[in-house]
């Protein structure tokens, strides 16, 4: 029998949580998939400058249907718009911005996050999986703050927050905070600390769904 008191947050509510934690004026890179939702929840009193690896600084929202420009896409090949003052440049320059630590925040999805901040988000290691880690490796190494947004477990109920990653790593000790449907969790040198619990979620239930030890503030 399903416990209806256990609710947690929706994907949009998770994205809103992330947006509220990004400072005004930040240069932000959003990963493909759920991280893209963060762009819909910029607080009214703040401005974020969105960066995409394929060479755009000042990415705007998705265009209206029928108004797409095939030459204006993000790194995930989805149509976007450009805000006033946006800049276009070679993708090598884009990665120079990343590697030079000029991007403030990156929001990424995850397959696994370890209790020490290791991130695995590009391959399960299965045969015929995608062949390379791509730009995420540069992002976790060069961006000042790394936020992960992900469902707390897989559809099969397997842990995504674990003691040690078993999938190929994107980066070691790189994640600063994890946003899931069940909680917001800070990654510190001392371990994982629960910053906020989702609606209807108890600390005990959260620990049952987590493959690493959780701590309370």
ROSE-4610 file (N, C-alpha, C; in Angstrom, 1 decimal, always signed):
// ROSE-4610
residu = [X/X/X/X/X/X/X/X/X/X/X/X/X/X/X/X/X/X/X/X/X/X/X/X/X/X/X/X/X/X/X/X/X/X/X/X/X/X/X/X/X/X/X/X/X/X/X/X/X/X/X/X/X/X/X/X/X/X/X/X/X/X/X/X/X/X/X/X/X/X/X/X/X/X/X/X/X/X/X/X/X/X/X/X/X/X/X/X/X/X/X/X/X/X/X/X/X/X/X/X/X/X/X/X/X/X/X/X/X/X/X/X/X/X/X/X/X/X/X/X/X/X/X/X/X/X/X/X/X/X/X/X/X/X/X/X/X/X/X/X/X/X/X/X/X/X/X/X/X/X/X/X/X/X/X/X/X/X/X/X/X/X/X/X/X/X/X/X/X/X/X/X/X/X/X/X/X/X/X/X/X/X/X/X/X/X/X/X/X/X/X/X/X/X/X/X/X/X/X/X/X/X/X/X/X/X/X/X/X/X/X/X/X/X/X/X/X/X/X/X/X/X/X/X/X/X/X/X/X/X/X/X/X/X/X/X/X/X/X/X/X/X/X/X/X/X/X/X/X/X/X/X/X/X/X/X/X/X/X/X/X/X/X/X/X/X/X/X/X/X/X/X/X/X/X/X/X/X/X/X/X/X/X/X/X/X/X/X/X/X/X/X/X/X/X/X/X/X/X/X/X/X/X/X/X/X/X/X/X/X/X/X/X/X/X/X/X/X/X/X/X/X/X/X/X/X/X/X/X/X/X/X/X/X/X/X/X/X/X/X/X/X/X/X/X/X/X/X/X/X/X/X/X/X/X/X/X/X/X/X/X/X/X/X/X/X/X/X/X/X/X/X/X/X/X/X/X/X/X/X/X/X/X/X/X/X/X/X/X/X/X/X/X/X/X/X/X/X/X/X/X/X/X/X/X/X/X/X/X/X/X/X/X/X/X/X/X/X/X/X/X/X/X/X/X/X/X/X/X/X/X/X/X/X/X/X/X/X/X/X/X/X/X/X/X/X/X/X/X/X/X/X/X/X/X/X/X/X/X/X/X/X/X/X/X/X/X/X/X/X/X/X/X/X/X/X/X/X/X/X/X/X/X/X/X/X/X/X/X/X/X/X/X/X/X/X/X/X/X/X/X/X/X/X/X/X/X/X/X/X/X/X/X/X/X/X/X/X/X/X/X/X/X/X/X/X/X/X/X/X/X/X/X/X/X/X/X/X/X/X/X/X/X/X/X/X/X/X/X/X/X/X/X/X/X/X/X/X/X/X/X/X/X/X/X/X/X/X/X/X/X/X/X/X/X/X/X/X/X/X/X/X/X/X/X/X/X/X/X/X/X/X/X/X/X/X/X/X/X/X/X/X/X/X/X/X/X/X/X/X/X/X/X/X/X/X/X/X/X/X/X/X/X/X/X/X/X/X/X/X/X/X/X/X/X/X/X/X/X/X/X/X/X/X/X/X/X/X/X/X/X]
num = [1/1/1/2/2/2/3/3/3/4/4/4/5/5/5/6/6/6/7/7/7/8/8/8/9/9/9/10/10/10/11/11/11/12/12/12/13/13/13/14/14/14/15/15/15/16/16/16/17/17/17/18/18/18/19/19/19/20/20/20/21/21/21/22/22/22/23/23/23/24/24/24/25/25/25/26/26/26/27/27/27/28/28/28/29/29/29/30/30/30/31/31/31/32/32/32/33/33/33/34/34/34/35/35/35/36/36/36/37/37/37/38/38/38/39/39/39/40/40/40/41/41/41/42/42/42/43/43/43/44/44/44/45/45/45/46/46/46/47/47/47/48/48/48/49/49/49/50/50/50/51/51/51/52/52/52/53/53/53/54/54/54/55/55/55/56/56/56/57/57/57/58/58/58/59/59/59/60/60/60/61/61/61/62/62/62/63/63/63/64/64/64/65/65/65/66/66/66/67/67/67/68/68/68/69/69/69/70/70/70/71/71/71/72/72/72/73/73/73/74/74/74/75/75/75/76/76/76/77/77/77/78/78/78/79/79/79/80/80/80/81/81/81/82/82/82/83/83/83/84/84/84/85/85/85/86/86/86/87/87/87/88/88/88/89/89/89/90/90/90/91/91/91/92/92/92/93/93/93/94/94/94/95/95/95/96/96/96/97/97/97/98/98/98/99/99/99/100/100/100/101/101/101/102/102/102/103/103/103/104/104/104/105/105/105/106/106/106/107/107/107/108/108/108/109/109/109/110/110/110/111/111/111/112/112/112/113/113/113/114/114/114/115/115/115/116/116/116/117/117/117/118/118/118/119/119/119/120/120/120/121/121/121/122/122/122/123/123/123/124/124/124/125/125/125/126/126/126/127/127/127/128/128/128/129/129/129/130/130/130/131/131/131/132/132/132/133/133/133/134/134/134/135/135/135/136/136/136/137/137/137/138/138/138/139/139/139/140/140/140/141/141/141/142/142/142/143/143/143/144/144/144/145/145/145/146/146/146/147/147/147/148/148/148/149/149/149/150/150/150/151/151/151/152/152/152/153/153/153/154/154/154/155/155/155/156/156/156/157/157/157/158/158/158/159/159/159/160/160/160/161/161/161/162/162/162/163/163/163/164/164/164/165/165/165/166/166/166/167/167/167/168/168/168/169/169/169/170/170/170/171/171/171/172/172/172/173/173/173/174/174/174/175/175/175/176/176/176/177/177/177/178/178/178/179/179/179/180/180/180/181/181/181/182/182/182/183/183/183/184/184/184/185/185/185/186/186/186/187/187/187/188/188/188/189/189/189/190/190/190/191/191/191/192/192/192/193/193/193/194/194/194/195/195/195/196/196/196/197/197/197/198/198/198/199/199/199/200/200/200/201/201/201/202/202/202/203/203/203/204/204/204/205/205/205/206/206/206/207/207/207/208/208/208/209/209/209/210/210/210/211/211/211/212/212/212/213/213/213/214/214/214/215/215/215/216/216/216/217/217/217]
x = [+0.8/+0.0/+0.9/+0.6/+1.4/+1.0/+2.1/+1.9/+1.7/+0.5/+0.2/+0.8/+1.3/+1.9/+3.2/+3.8/+5.2/+5.0/+5.4/+5.1/+6.4/+7.2/+8.4/+8.1/+9.1/+8.9/+8.8/+8.0/+8.0/+9.3/+9.4/+10.6/+10.7/+9.6/+9.6/+9.9/+9.4/+9.7/+11.2/+11.8/+13.2/+14.0/+13.6/+14.3/+14.2/+13.0/+12.8/+13.8/+13.9/+14.8/+16.3/+16.7/+18.0/+18.1/+17.2/+17.2/+17.3/+16.6/+16.6/+18.0/+18.8/+20.1/+21.2/+20.9/+21.9/+21.9/+23.0/+23.1/+22.9/+22.4/+22.1/+23.4/+23.3/+24.4/+25.3/+24.9/+25.8/+25.9/+27.0/+27.1/+26.9/+25.9/+25.4/+25.4/+25.8/+25.8/+24.8/+23.8/+22.8/+23.1/+23.1/+23.3/+22.0/+22.1/+21.0/+20.0/+18.7/+17.6/+17.0/+16.9/+16.2/+16.9/+18.2/+18.8/+18.3/+17.8/+17.3/+16.1/+15.4/+14.2/+14.5/+15.7/+16.1/+15.9/+16.1/+15.9/+14.5/+13.5/+12.2/+11.8/+12.8/+12.4/+13.4/+13.9/+14.7/+13.9/+14.3/+13.5/+13.4/+12.3/+12.1/+13.1/+13.8/+14.7/+16.2/+16.3/+17.7/+17.8/+19.1/+19.4/+20.5/+20.3/+21.4/+21.8/+23.1/+23.6/+23.9/+23.2/+23.3/+24.4/+25.2/+26.3/+26.1/+26.4/+26.3/+27.6/+28.0/+29.4/+29.6/+28.5/+28.7/+28.9/+29.0/+29.4/+28.4/+27.7/+26.7/+26.7/+26.9/+26.7/+25.6/+24.6/+23.4/+22.2/+22.1/+21.1/+19.7/+18.7/+17.4/+16.5/+15.2/+14.3/+14.1/+13.4/+13.1/+12.1/+12.3/+11.4/+10.0/+9.1/+7.7/+7.7/+6.8/+6.6/+6.5/+7.3/+7.2/+8.2/+8.9/+9.8/+11.3/+11.5/+12.8/+13.8/+15.0/+16.1/+17.0/+17.2/+18.0/+19.5/+19.9/+21.3/+21.5/+20.4/+20.5/+20.0/+21.0/+20.7/+21.6/+21.3/+22.1/+23.0/+23.8/+24.6/+23.9/+22.6/+21.8/+21.0/+21.4/+20.8/+19.3/+18.9/+17.5/+17.5/+16.4/+16.4/+16.3/+17.0/+17.0/+16.9/+16.8/+16.8/+18.1/+18.4/+19.5/+19.0/+19.4/+19.0/+19.7/+19.3/+20.0/+21.4/+22.4/+23.8/+24.5/+23.8/+24.4/+25.6/+26.5/+27.7/+27.8/+28.4/+28.6/+30.1/+30.6/+32.0/+32.3/+33.5/+33.9/+33.8/+33.5/+33.4/+34.7/+35.8/+37.1/+37.2/+36.7/+36.6/+35.6/+34.6/+33.6/+34.2/+35.1/+35.7/+36.9/+37.4/+38.4/+37.7/+36.5/+35.7/+35.6/+35.2/+35.0/+36.3/+37.3/+38.6/+39.3/+39.0/+39.5/+38.8/+37.7/+36.9/+36.1/+35.6/+34.8/+33.3/+32.9/+31.5/+31.3/+30.2/+30.0/+29.3/+28.3/+27.5/+27.2/+27.3/+26.8/+25.8/+24.7/+23.7/+23.7/+23.9/+24.1/+23.1/+22.8/+22.1/+23.1/+22.6/+23.5/+23.0/+23.9/+23.5/+23.9/+25.0/+25.4/+26.2/+26.0/+26.8/+27.3/+28.6/+29.2/+29.2/+29.3/+29.3/+30.4/+31.5/+32.6/+32.5/+31.4/+31.2/+31.6/+32.1/+32.4/+31.1/+31.2/+30.0/+30.2/+29.2/+29.1/+27.8/+28.0/+26.7/+26.7/+27.7/+27.7/+27.6/+27.9/+27.8/+27.6/+26.9/+26.8/+27.9/+28.7/+29.7/+29.2/+27.9/+27.4/+27.9/+27.9/+28.4/+27.5/+28.1/+27.4/+26.9/+27.4/+27.1/+27.8/+27.5/+28.1/+29.7/+30.5/+31.9/+32.8/+32.3/+33.1/+32.4/+33.1/+32.4/+32.0/+32.6/+32.1/+32.5/+31.7/+32.0/+31.8/+31.1/+30.8/+32.1/+33.1/+34.4/+35.1/+35.0/+35.5/+34.7/+33.4/+32.5/+32.8/+32.9/+33.0/+34.4/+35.4/+36.8/+36.9/+36.2/+36.4/+35.4/+34.2/+33.1/+33.2/+33.0/+33.2/+32.3/+31.0/+30.0/+29.2/+29.2/+28.5/+27.2/+26.1/+24.8/+24.4/+23.9/+23.3/+21.8/+21.0/+19.6/+19.2/+18.5/+18.3/+17.1/+16.5/+15.6/+16.4/+15.8/+16.6/+17.1/+16.2/+16.5/+16.2/+16.6/+16.3/+14.8/+14.3/+12.9/+12.8/+13.9/+13.9/+14.2/+14.3/+14.5/+16.0/+16.9/+18.3/+18.8/+19.8/+20.3/+21.1/+20.9/+21.7/+22.7/+22.4/+23.4/+24.0/+25.3/+26.0/+27.3/+27.8/+29.0/+30.2/+30.1/+31.2/+30.6/+30.9/+30.4/+30.9/+30.0/+30.4/+30.4/+29.9/+29.9/+31.1/+31.5/+32.7/+32.5/+33.6/+33.5/+33.5/+32.8/+32.9/+33.9/+34.0/+34.9/+35.0/+36.1/+36.2/+36.0/+35.2/+35.0/+34.6/+33.6/+33.3/+31.9/+31.0/+29.6/+29.5/+28.8/+28.6/+27.3/+26.2/+24.9/+24.1/+23.2/+22.3/+20.9/+20.1/+18.7/+17.9/+17.1/+16.3/+14.9/+14.0/+12.6/+12.3/+13.3/+13.1/+13.8/+14.9/+15.6/+16.6/+17.2/+18.3/+19.5/+20.6/+21.7/+23.0/+23.7/+25.0/+26.1/+27.1/+28.2/+29.4/+29.8/+30.9/+32.0/+33.2/+34.3/+33.9/+33.0/+32.6/+31.6/+31.0/+30.0/+28.8/+27.7/+26.4/+25.5/+25.1/+24.2/+22.9/+21.8/+20.5/+20.1/+20.0/+19.7/+18.2/+17.4/+15.9/+15.3/+14.2/+13.4/+12.2/+11.9/+10.7/+9.4/+8.3/+7.0/+6.7/+6.4/+6.0/+7.2/+8.4/+9.6/+10.2/+10.4/+11.1/+12.6/+13.4/+14.9/+15.1/+14.3/+14.4/+14.1/+13.0/+12.7/+13.8/+14.3/+15.3/+16.6/+16.9/+18.1/+17.9/+16.7/+16.4/+16.6/+16.4/+16.4/+17.8/+18.8/+20.1/+21.2/+22.1/+23.2/+24.4/+24.3/+25.4/+24.8/+25.7/+25.2/+24.9/+23.7/+23.3/+23.4/+23.7/+23.9/+22.8/+22.4/+21.5/+22.3/+21.9/+22.6/+22.2]
y = [-1.2/+0.0/+1.3/+2.2/+3.4/+4.4/+4.9/+5.9/+7.3/+7.8/+9.0/+10.3/+10.1/+11.2/+11.5/+10.6/+10.8/+11.4/+12.7/+13.4/+13.9/+14.6/+15.2/+16.3/+16.7/+17.8/+17.3/+18.1/+17.9/+18.3/+18.0/+18.4/+19.9/+20.6/+22.0/+22.7/+22.1/+22.6/+22.4/+21.3/+21.1/+22.1/+22.4/+23.4/+24.8/+25.1/+26.4/+26.5/+25.4/+25.4/+25.7/+25.2/+25.5/+27.0/+27.5/+28.9/+29.8/+29.5/+30.4/+30.5/+29.5/+29.4/+30.0/+30.5/+31.1/+32.6/+33.2/+34.6/+35.5/+36.7/+37.7/+38.0/+38.1/+38.4/+37.2/+36.0/+34.9/+34.5/+34.0/+33.3/+31.8/+31.3/+30.0/+29.1/+27.9/+26.8/+25.8/+25.4/+24.4/+23.1/+22.0/+20.7/+20.4/+19.3/+18.8/+18.1/+18.2/+17.5/+18.3/+17.7/+18.4/+19.8/+19.9/+21.2/+22.4/+22.1/+23.1/+23.8/+23.1/+23.7/+24.9/+24.9/+26.0/+27.4/+27.4/+28.7/+29.3/+28.5/+28.9/+29.6/+29.6/+30.0/+31.0/+31.9/+33.0/+34.0/+34.2/+35.1/+36.5/+37.2/+38.5/+39.5/+39.5/+40.5/+40.1/+39.1/+38.6/+38.5/+38.5/+38.3/+37.2/+36.2/+35.2/+35.3/+35.2/+35.2/+33.7/+33.2/+31.8/+31.6/+30.6/+30.2/+28.8/+28.6/+27.3/+26.9/+25.7/+25.3/+25.5/+25.5/+25.6/+27.1/+28.0/+29.4/+30.5/+30.5/+31.6/+32.0/+33.3/+33.9/+34.9/+34.6/+35.4/+34.7/+33.4/+32.6/+32.9/+33.1/+33.4/+32.1/+32.3/+31.2/+30.5/+29.4/+28.7/+29.5/+29.6/+30.4/+29.8/+30.6/+30.2/+29.2/+28.3/+27.4/+28.1/+27.7/+28.4/+29.5/+29.9/+31.0/+30.5/+29.2/+28.7/+29.1/+29.4/+29.6/+28.4/+27.7/+26.5/+26.7/+28.0/+28.3/+28.8/+28.8/+29.3/+28.2/+27.4/+26.2/+26.2/+25.4/+25.2/+23.9/+23.6/+22.4/+21.1/+21.1/+19.9/+19.9/+20.8/+21.0/+21.4/+22.0/+22.5/+24.0/+24.5/+25.9/+26.8/+27.9/+28.9/+30.3/+31.3/+32.7/+33.3/+34.5/+35.3/+36.6/+36.9/+38.2/+39.4/+40.6/+41.8/+41.8/+42.0/+42.1/+40.7/+39.7/+38.3/+38.3/+37.4/+37.3/+35.9/+35.8/+34.5/+34.3/+33.1/+32.9/+31.4/+31.1/+29.8/+28.9/+27.6/+26.8/+26.6/+26.8/+26.8/+27.9/+29.1/+30.2/+30.0/+29.3/+28.9/+28.0/+27.1/+26.2/+26.9/+28.0/+28.8/+29.5/+30.0/+30.6/+29.6/+28.3/+27.3/+27.0/+26.7/+26.3/+27.4/+28.6/+29.8/+30.2/+29.4/+29.6/+30.9/+31.3/+32.5/+32.2/+30.9/+30.6/+30.3/+30.9/+30.8/+29.5/+29.1/+28.0/+27.1/+25.8/+24.8/+23.9/+23.6/+22.7/+21.5/+20.3/+19.1/+18.0/+17.0/+15.8/+14.8/+13.7/+12.7/+11.3/+10.3/+8.9/+8.5/+9.0/+8.7/+9.9/+10.2/+11.1/+10.4/+10.5/+9.8/+10.8/+10.2/+11.0/+12.0/+11.8/+12.8/+13.8/+13.8/+14.7/+14.2/+13.0/+12.4/+12.4/+12.7/+12.7/+11.7/+10.9/+10.1/+10.5/+11.1/+11.5/+11.3/+10.5/+10.3/+8.9/+7.9/+6.5/+5.6/+4.5/+3.4/+2.3/+2.5/+1.6/+0.4/+0.4/-0.7/-0.7/-1.8/-1.9/-1.0/-0.4/+0.5/+1.8/+2.2/+3.4/+4.6/+5.8/+6.9/+6.8/+7.2/+6.9/+7.8/+9.0/+10.0/+10.8/+11.4/+12.2/+13.5/+14.1/+15.4/+16.5/+17.6/+18.9/+18.9/+17.9/+17.8/+17.7/+17.1/+16.9/+18.3/+19.2/+20.5/+21.3/+21.2/+22.0/+21.7/+20.4/+20.1/+20.5/+20.6/+21.0/+22.5/+23.2/+24.7/+25.6/+25.2/+26.0/+26.1/+27.3/+27.5/+26.7/+26.6/+25.9/+24.9/+23.6/+22.6/+22.1/+22.3/+21.8/+20.6/+19.6/+18.5/+18.4/+18.2/+18.0/+16.7/+15.8/+14.5/+13.9/+12.9/+12.1/+11.4/+11.1/+10.6/+9.2/+8.4/+7.0/+6.8/+5.7/+5.3/+4.8/+4.6/+4.1/+2.7/+2.0/+0.7/+0.8/+2.0/+2.1/+2.0/+2.0/+1.9/+3.3/+3.2/+4.4/+5.2/+6.6/+7.4/+8.2/+8.4/+9.0/+7.8/+7.6/+6.4/+6.7/+5.6/+5.8/+6.0/+5.2/+5.3/+5.0/+5.8/+5.7/+4.4/+3.6/+2.5/+2.7/+3.8/+4.2/+5.0/+5.2/+6.0/+7.4/+8.0/+9.3/+10.4/+11.5/+12.7/+13.6/+13.6/+14.4/+13.9/+14.2/+13.7/+14.9/+14.7/+15.7/+17.1/+17.1/+18.3/+18.8/+18.0/+18.4/+19.2/+20.4/+21.2/+21.0/+20.7/+20.5/+19.7/+18.8/+17.9/+18.3/+18.4/+18.7/+17.5/+16.8/+15.7/+16.0/+15.0/+15.1/+15.0/+14.5/+14.2/+15.2/+15.8/+16.7/+17.5/+18.5/+19.3/+18.9/+18.5/+17.9/+18.6/+19.1/+19.7/+18.7/+18.8/+17.9/+18.6/+18.2/+18.8/+17.8/+18.3/+17.4/+16.3/+16.7/+15.8/+14.8/+15.0/+14.1/+14.8/+14.1/+14.7/+15.2/+16.5/+17.1/+17.6/+17.2/+17.5/+18.9/+19.7/+21.2/+21.4/+20.6/+20.7/+19.4/+19.0/+17.9/+18.3/+17.5/+17.7/+17.5/+18.0/+17.8/+16.3/+16.0/+14.6/+13.7/+14.2/+13.3/+13.5/+12.3/+12.3/+12.0/+12.3/+12.0/+10.5/+9.8/+8.3/+7.7/+8.2/+7.7/+8.1/+9.3/+9.8/+8.9/+8.5/+7.7/+6.3/+5.8/+4.5/+4.5/+5.7/+5.8/+6.3/+6.3/+6.8/+5.8/+5.6/+4.6/+5.1/+6.2/+6.7/+7.4/+7.5/+8.1/+9.6/+9.9/+11.3/+11.9/+13.2/+13.9/+15.1/+15.4/+16.6/+17.8/+19.0/+20.2/+20.4]
z = [+0.0/+0.0/+0.0/-0.9/-1.0/+0.1/+0.8/+1.8/+1.2/+1.2/+0.5/+1.2/+2.4/+3.2/+2.6/+1.9/+1.4/+0.0/-0.1/-1.3/-2.0/-1.3/-1.9/-2.8/-3.7/-4.6/-6.0/-6.8/-8.3/-8.9/-10.2/-10.9/-11.0/-11.2/-11.3/-9.9/-8.8/-7.5/-7.2/-7.6/-7.4/-8.2/-9.4/-10.2/-9.5/-9.0/-8.3/-7.1/-6.4/-5.2/-5.6/-6.8/-7.3/-7.6/-8.4/-8.8/-7.6/-6.5/-5.4/-4.7/-4.9/-4.3/-5.2/-6.4/-7.3/-7.1/-6.9/-6.5/-7.8/-7.5/-8.5/-9.3/-10.6/-11.5/-11.8/-11.4/-11.6/-13.1/-13.5/-14.8/-14.6/-15.3/-15.0/-16.2/-16.1/-17.1/-16.7/-17.5/-17.2/-18.0/-17.4/-18.1/-18.8/-19.6/-20.4/-19.6/-19.9/-19.1/-18.0/-16.9/-15.7/-15.4/-15.5/-15.1/-16.0/-17.2/-18.1/-17.5/-16.6/-16.0/-15.1/-14.6/-13.7/-14.3/-15.7/-16.4/-16.3/-16.0/-15.9/-14.5/-13.6/-12.2/-11.7/-12.5/-12.1/-11.2/-10.0/-9.1/-9.8/-9.5/-10.2/-9.9/-8.7/-8.3/-8.7/-9.5/-9.9/-11.4/-11.8/-13.2/-13.3/-14.1/-14.3/-15.8/-16.0/-17.4/-17.8/-18.7/-19.0/-20.1/-19.9/-20.7/-21.3/-22.6/-23.1/-23.8/-23.7/-24.2/-25.7/-26.5/-27.9/-28.4/-27.4/-27.8/-27.7/-26.6/-26.4/-24.9/-24.7/-23.3/-23.4/-22.6/-22.7/-23.3/-23.0/-23.6/-22.9/-23.8/-23.3/-23.3/-23.0/-22.9/-24.3/-24.2/-25.5/-26.3/-27.6/-28.5/-28.6/-29.0/-29.2/-30.4/-30.4/-31.5/-32.8/-33.8/-35.1/-35.2/-34.1/-34.2/-33.9/-34.0/-33.8/-34.9/-34.5/-35.4/-35.4/-36.5/-36.5/-36.2/-36.3/-36.0/-34.6/-33.8/-32.4/-31.5/-31.1/-30.2/-29.0/-28.0/-26.9/-27.1/-26.1/-26.2/-26.4/-25.9/-26.1/-27.4/-28.3/-29.6/-29.6/-28.5/-28.4/-28.8/-29.5/-29.8/-28.6/-28.7/-27.6/-28.2/-27.4/-27.8/-27.2/-27.6/-27.1/-26.5/-25.3/-24.7/-25.3/-25.0/-25.5/-24.9/-25.7/-25.2/-25.3/-25.8/-25.8/-26.7/-26.4/-27.2/-27.8/-29.0/-29.7/-29.9/-29.8/-29.9/-30.2/-30.6/-30.9/-29.6/-29.8/-28.6/-27.9/-28.5/-27.8/-26.8/-27.2/-26.3/-25.1/-25.4/-24.4/-23.3/-23.8/-22.8/-22.1/-22.7/-22.0/-20.8/-21.0/-19.9/-18.8/-19.1/-18.1/-17.4/-18.2/-17.6/-16.8/-17.2/-16.5/-15.3/-14.9/-13.7/-13.8/-14.9/-15.1/-15.0/-14.9/-14.7/-13.2/-12.7/-11.2/-10.8/-11.5/-11.1/-12.3/-12.1/-13.1/-12.4/-13.1/-12.6/-13.5/-12.9/-13.7/-13.2/-14.0/-13.6/-13.1/-12.6/-12.0/-12.1/-12.3/-12.2/-10.8/-10.3/-8.9/-8.3/-7.0/-6.3/-5.1/-4.8/-3.6/-2.5/-1.3/-0.1/+0.0/-0.7/-0.7/-1.9/-2.6/-3.7/-5.1/-5.2/-6.5/-7.3/-8.6/-9.5/-10.7/-10.9/-12.1/-12.9/-14.0/-14.7/-16.2/-16.7/-18.2/-18.7/-17.9/-18.4/-17.3/-17.6/-16.6/-16.8/-17.9/-18.2/-19.0/-19.4/-20.2/-21.6/-22.2/-23.7/-24.5/-25.5/-26.4/-25.8/-24.6/-24.0/-24.7/-24.4/-25.1/-24.8/-25.8/-25.7/-24.9/-24.5/-23.9/-22.9/-21.9/-20.9/-21.4/-22.4/-23.0/-22.1/-22.2/-21.6/-20.1/-19.5/-18.1/-17.3/-17.8/-17.2/-16.9/-18.0/-17.9/-16.9/-17.0/-16.1/-14.6/-14.2/-12.8/-12.3/-13.3/-12.9/-12.8/-13.7/-13.8/-13.2/-13.0/-12.5/-11.0/-10.4/-9.0/-8.1/-8.5/-7.6/-8.5/-8.0/-8.8/-8.0/-8.6/-8.0/-8.8/-8.2/-8.9/-8.6/-9.7/-9.5/-10.1/-9.3/-9.7/-8.9/-9.4/-8.6/-7.5/-6.3/-5.2/-5.5/-6.2/-6.5/-8.0/-8.6/-9.9/-9.9/-11.1/-11.3/-10.6/-10.6/-9.9/-8.4/-7.9/-6.5/-6.0/-7.0/-6.6/-6.1/-5.2/-4.7/-5.7/-5.7/-6.6/-5.7/-4.4/-3.5/-2.7/-3.0/-2.5/-1.7/-1.0/-0.3/-1.3/-2.4/-3.4/-4.8/-5.8/-7.1/-7.7/-8.4/-9.1/-10.6/-11.1/-12.5/-12.8/-14.1/-14.4/-13.9/-13.3/-12.7/-13.8/-13.5/-14.2/-13.6/-12.2/-11.5/-10.0/-9.3/-8.0/-7.0/-6.0/-4.9/-5.5/-6.4/-7.1/-6.8/-6.2/-6.0/-4.7/-4.7/-3.5/-2.9/-3.7/-3.1/-4.0/-3.5/-4.2/-4.0/-5.1/-5.0/-5.5/-4.7/-5.2/-4.9/-5.3/-5.0/-3.5/-2.7/-1.3/-0.4/-0.8/+0.1/-0.7/+0.1/-0.4/+0.6/+0.0/+0.8/+0.5/+1.5/+1.3/+1.4/+0.5/+0.5/+1.2/+2.3/+3.1/+3.3/+3.7/+4.0/+5.1/+6.0/+7.1/+6.6/+5.4/+5.0/+4.4/+4.3/+3.7/+4.8/+4.6/+5.7/+5.0/+5.6/+5.1/+5.4/+4.4/+4.5/+4.6/+3.9/+3.9/+3.4/+4.1/+3.7/+2.9/+1.9/+1.1/+1.9/+1.4/+2.1/+2.3/+3.6/+3.9/+4.1/+4.0/+4.1/+5.5/+6.1/+7.4/+7.2/+8.2/+8.1/+8.0/+8.7/+8.7/+7.4/+6.7/+5.4/+4.4/+4.5/+3.6/+3.7/+4.9/+5.1/+4.5/+4.6/+4.0/+2.5/+1.9/+0.4/+0.0/+0.9/+0.6/+0.9/+0.0/+0.1/+0.8/+1.6/+2.3/+3.6/+4.6/+5.9/+5.7/+6.3/+6.3/+7.6/+7.7/+9.0/+9.0/+10.2/+10.4/+10.9/+10.5/+11.0/+12.4]
